[in-house]
Amino acid sequence: MREELAQRASELRRSRTPFVHATVVRAQHPTSAHAGDSALVHADGSIEGFVGGTCAETSVRAQALQVLVSGEPLLLRIRPGEESEAVVDEQGAVTVANPCLSGGTLEIFLEPHRPAPRVVVVGSTPVARALAALGGPLGLHVELTDGGAIRVDPEDAGMIVASHGRGEEPALEAALRVAVPYVALVASKTRGGAVLAGLDVSAADRARVHSPAGLDLGARTAGEIALSILAEMITERAATVRTPEQPVPLTSVDPVCGMTVAVSDSTLSTSYGEAQVYFCCEHCRTSFLAEPARFTA
């Protein structure tokens, strides 16, 4: 199982799919999980692997979706007891009371894996290759393209056109239309101005293009120019407050046991009136369906 999960995690990283790696680091008896058990939690709340029974999974799912948004690892302690008794937040750790847990405290380390910010570089010039070489150590995922089959995403960190006149206008327009935060053109001031003047975009969008690209560091070589461009992009990213890539995950309260659960496609639920009701486990859903008026009063 561990080898299968490790292979699955590698596949997700290669496909730039976000997930949380959950690992049991401590388990008190009686629990069905053991130290070393692990699972992958996906952005839709689905879980591959094993870190405890259904009740433990409910707490793991709710906290893992939060971790996937924050990007910060977390030690999750799940102990039996009424949820209203205690929810303790510490730096890097949270303790939750789980009313469904049969007994024994679990400690589970939640490690988020989010794809590195993607930077599209158009061109095969020395500057383009230097950007690709420097981007990795800076925690960036740099993709080189000739611009012919360019794929631009609003979540991209940047678009840098370093093709020396080949396919510049379509690439720049594509990036500007989906509001890529950093767009740059490697060109002289004179040639860059001519290229920008011919773009079929608004004046405001045209003004967003950094050309000449990069901070004025006195760069001369391809590597130095690439360094100045990445430094400018990092400066822009640090100074710009962007909307979070994902909304804060929604939660609901199981009306039967009072437990907080994640609102996701993988959480057990049922329709009641005009509302969708979510549950921690099948037992709670069955109890609700048998006497809905009792639990909605």
For each residue, the residues with C-beta under 8 A, 3 or more apart:
1: 4 5 49 50
2: 5 6 36 38
3: 6 7
4: 1 7 8
5: 1 2 8 9 38 39 40 48 49
6: 2 3 9 10
7: 3 4 10 11
8: 4 5 11 12 40 48
9: 5 6 12 13 19 21 40 113
10: 6 7 13 14
11: 7 8 14 15
12: 8 9 15 17 18 19 40 113
13: 9 10 16 17 113 115
14: 10 11
15: 11 12
16: 13 115 118 141
17: 12 13 42 43 115
18: 12 43 68 112 113 114 115
19: 9 12 40 41 42 43 68 112 113
20: 40 41 64 65 67 68 110 111 112 113
21: 9 38 39 40 110 111 113
22: 38 39 40 41 47 49 51 60 64 108 109 110 111
23: 36 37 38 51 108 109 111
24: 27 33 34 35 36 37 38 51 52 106 107 108
25: 35 75 107 108 109
26: 35 105 106 107
27: 24 31 33 34 35 37 104 105 106 107
28: 31 104 105 106
29: 103 104
30: 102 103 104
31: 27 28 34 52 56 102 103 104 106
32: 52 53 56
33: 24 27 37 50 51 52 53 56 106
34: 24 27 31 37
35: 24 25 26 27
36: 2 23 24
37: 23 24 27 33 34 49 50 51 52
38: 2 5 21 22 23 24 49 50 51
39: 5 21 22 47 48 49 50 51 60
40: 5 8 9 12 19 20 21 22 47 48 49
41: 19 20 22 45 46 47 60 61 64 65 68 110
42: 17 19 45 46 47 48
43: 17 18 19 65 68 246
44: 264 265 266
45: 41 42 61 65 262 264 265 266 267
46: 41 42 265 266
47: 22 39 40 41 42 51 57 60 61 266
48: 5 8 39 40 42
49: 1 5 22 37 38 39 40
50: 1 33 37 38 39
51: 22 23 24 33 37 38 39 47 56 57 60 106 108
52: 24 31 32 33 37 55 56 57 60 78 106 108
53: 32 33 56 57 102
54: 57 58 100 280 281 282
55: 52 58 59 98 100 101 102 259 280 281
56: 31 32 33 51 52 53 59 60 78 98 101 106 108
57: 47 51 52 53 54 60 61
58: 54 55 61 62 98 100 259 261 262 267 280 281
59: 55 56 62 63 76 78 96 98 259
60: 22 39 41 47 51 52 56 57 63 64 76 78 108 110
61: 41 45 47 57 58 64 65 261 262 264 266 267
62: 58 59 65 66 249 251 260 261 262
63: 59 60 66 67 74 76 94 96 110
64: 20 22 41 60 61 67 68 110
65: 20 41 43 45 61 62 68 69 249 262 264
66: 62 63 69 70 74 248 249
67: 20 63 64 70 71 72 73 74 110 112
68: 18 19 20 41 43 64 65 71 112 114 246 249
69: 65 66 244 245 246 247 248 249
70: 66 67 112
71: 67 68 112 114
72: 67 92 112
73: 67 92 109 110 111 112
74: 63 66 67 92 93 94 109 110
75: 25 92 93 94 107 108 109 110
76: 59 60 63 93 94 96 106 107 108 109 110
77: 93 94 95 96 105 106 107
78: 52 56 59 60 95 96 98 101 105 106 107 108
79: 95 96 97 98 101 105 106
80: 97 98 99 101 102 103 104 105
81: 85 86 97 98 99 101
82: 85 97 99 258
83: 87 96 97 98 99 258 259 260
84: 97 258
85: 81 82 97
86: 81 95 97
87: 83 94 95 96 97
88: 94 95
89: 93 94
90: 93 94 95
91:
92: 72 73 74 75
93: 74 75 76 77 89 90
94: 63 74 75 76 77 87 88 89 90
95: 77 78 79 86 87 88 90
96: 59 63 76 77 78 79 83 87 260
97: 79 80 81 82 83 84 85 86 87
98: 55 56 58 59 78 79 80 81 83 101 259
99: 80 81 82 83 257 258 259
100: 54 55 58 257 259 280 281 284
101: 55 56 78 79 80 81 98 104 106
102: 30 31 53 55 80
103: 29 30 31 80
104: 27 28 29 30 31 80 101
105: 26 27 28 77 78 79 80
106: 24 26 27 28 31 33 51 52 56 76 77 78 79 101
107: 24 25 26 27 75 76 77 78
108: 22 23 24 25 51 52 56 60 75 76 78
109: 22 23 25 73 74 75 76
110: 20 21 22 41 60 63 64 67 73 74 75 76
111: 20 21 22 23 73
112: 18 19 20 67 68 70 71 72 73
113: 9 12 13 18 19 20 21
114: 18 68 71
115: 13 16 17 18 118 141
116: 139 140 141
117: 139 140 141 156 157 158 237
118: 16 115 140 141 142 143 153 155 156 157
119: 131 135 140 141 142 143 156 157 158 159 160 233
120: 143 145 150 151 152 156 158 159 160 171 175
121: 128 131 132 142 143 144 145 160 161 162
122: 128 145 146 147 150 159 160 161 162 163 167 168 171
123: 127 128 144 146 147 161 162 163 164 166 186
124: 128 129 144 146 163
125: 128 129 162 163 164 186 222
126: 129 130 222
127: 123 130 131 162 186 222 225 226 229
128: 121 122 123 124 125 131 132 144 160 162 163
129: 124 125 126 132 133 144 222
130: 126 127 133 134 222 223 225 226 227
131: 119 121 127 128 134 135 142 160 162 226 229 230
132: 121 128 129 135 136 142 144
133: 129 130 136 223 226
134: 130 131 137 138 223 226 227 230
135: 119 131 132 138 140 141 142 230
136: 132 133 139 140 141 142
137: 134
138: 134 135 230 234
139: 116 117 136
140: 116 117 118 119 135 136 157 230
141: 16 115 116 117 118 119 135 136
142: 118 119 121 131 132 135 136
143: 118 119 120 121
144: 121 123 124 128 129 132
145: 120 121 122 148 149 150 151
146: 122 123 124 149 163 166 167
147: 122 123 150 161 163 166 167 168 170 171
148: 145 167
149: 145 146
150: 120 122 145 147 167 170 171 174
151: 120 145
152: 120 156 159 174 175 178 180
153: 118 156 178
154: 178 179 180
155: 118 245
156: 117 118 119 120 152 153 159 175 180
157: 117 118 119 140 180 181 182 233 237
158: 117 119 120 180 181 182 183 184 233
159: 119 120 122 152 156 171 172 174 175 180 182 183 184
160: 119 120 121 122 128 131 182 183 184 186 213 229 233
161: 121 122 123 147 167 168 171 172 184 185 186
162: 121 122 123 125 127 128 131 186 213
163: 122 123 124 125 128 146 147 166 167 168 171
164: 123 125 186 187
165: 168
166: 123 146 147 163
167: 122 146 147 148 150 161 163 170 171
168: 122 147 161 163 165 171 172 185 187 195
169: 172 173 195 198 199 200
170: 147 150 167 173 174
171: 120 122 147 150 159 161 163 167 168 174 175
172: 159 161 168 169 175 176 183 185 195 196 199 201 209
173: 169 170 176 177 199 200 201
174: 150 152 159 170 171 177 178
175: 120 152 156 159 171 172 178 180 183
176: 172 173 179 180 183 199 201 205 206 208 209
177: 173 174 201 205
178: 152 153 154 174 175
179: 154 176
180: 152 154 156 157 158 159 175 176 183
181: 157 158 236 237 240 242
182: 157 158 159 160 210 232 233 236 237
183: 158 159 160 172 175 176 180 208 209 210
184: 158 159 160 161 209 210 211 213 214 229 232 233
185: 161 168 172 192 195 196 209 210 211 212 213
186: 123 125 127 160 161 162 164 211 212 213 214 225 229
187: 164 168 191 192 195 211 212 213
188: 191 192 212
189: 192 193 211 212
190: 193 194
191: 187 188 194 195
192: 185 187 188 189 195 196 211 212
193: 189 190 196 197 211
194: 190 191 197 198
195: 168 169 172 185 187 191 192 198 199 211
196: 172 185 192 193 199 206 209 211
197: 193 194 206
198: 169 194 195
199: 169 172 173 176 195 196 205 206 209
200: 169 173
201: 172 173 176 177 205 206
202: 205 206
203: 206 207
204: 207 208
205: 176 177 199 201 202 208 209
206: 176 196 197 199 201 202 203 209
207: 203 204
208: 176 183 204 205
209: 172 176 183 184 185 196 199 205 206
210: 182 183 184 185 213 214 232
211: 184 185 186 187 189 192 193 195 196
212: 185 186 187 188 189 192
213: 160 162 184 185 186 187 210 225 228 229 232
214: 184 186 210 217 219 225 228 229 231 232
215: 228 231 232 235
216: 228
217: 214 224 227 228 231
218: 224
219: 214 224 225 227 228
220: 224 225
221: 224 225
222: 125 126 127 129 130 225 226
223: 130 133 134 226 227
224: 217 218 219 220 221 227 228
225: 127 130 186 213 214 219 220 221 222 228 229
226: 127 130 131 133 134 222 223 229 230
227: 130 134 217 219 223 224 230 231
228: 213 214 215 216 217 219 224 225 231 232
229: 127 131 160 184 186 213 214 225 226 232 233
230: 131 134 135 138 140 226 227 233 234
231: 214 215 217 227 228 234 235
232: 182 184 210 213 214 215 228 229 235 236
233: 119 157 158 160 182 184 229 230 236 237
234: 138 230 231 237 238
235: 215 231 232 238 239
236: 181 182 232 233 239 240
237: 117 157 181 182 233 234 240
238: 234 235
239: 235 236
240: 181 236 237
241:
242: 181
243:
244: 69 247 248
245: 69 155
246: 43 68 69 249
247: 69 244
248: 66 69 244
249: 62 65 66 68 69 246 262 263 264
250: 262 263
251: 62 260 261 262 263
252: 260 261 262 263 277 278
253: 258 259 260 261
254: 257 258 259 260 261 278 279 280 284
255: 258 277 288 295 296
256: 279 284 285 287 288 295
257: 99 100 254 280 284
258: 82 83 84 99 253 254 255
259: 55 58 59 83 98 99 100 253 254 280
260: 62 83 96 251 252 253 254
261: 58 61 62 251 252 253 254 267 278 279 280
262: 45 58 61 62 65 249 250 251 252 267 278
263: 249 250 251 252 267 278
264: 44 45 61 65 249 267
265: 44 45 46
266: 44 45 46 47 61
267: 45 58 61 261 262 263 264 278 279
268: 278 279 280 281 282 284 285
269: 276 277 278 279 285
270: 276 277 279 285 288 289
271: 275 276 277
272: 275 276 277 288 292 296
273:
274:
275: 271 272
276: 269 270 271 272
277: 252 255 269 270 271 272 288
278: 252 254 261 262 263 267 268 269
279: 254 256 261 267 268 269 270 282 284 285 288
280: 54 55 58 100 254 257 259 261 268 284
281: 54 55 58 100 268 284 285
282: 54 268 279 285 286
283: 286 287
284: 100 254 256 257 268 279 280 281 287 288
285: 256 268 269 270 279 281 282 288 289
286: 282 283 289 290
287: 256 283 284 290 291 295
288: 255 256 270 272 277 279 284 285 291 292 295
289: 270 285 286 292
290: 286 287
291: 287 288 294 295
292: 272 288 289 295 296
293: 296 297
294: 291 297
295: 255 256 287 288 291 292
296: 255 272 292 293
297: 293 294
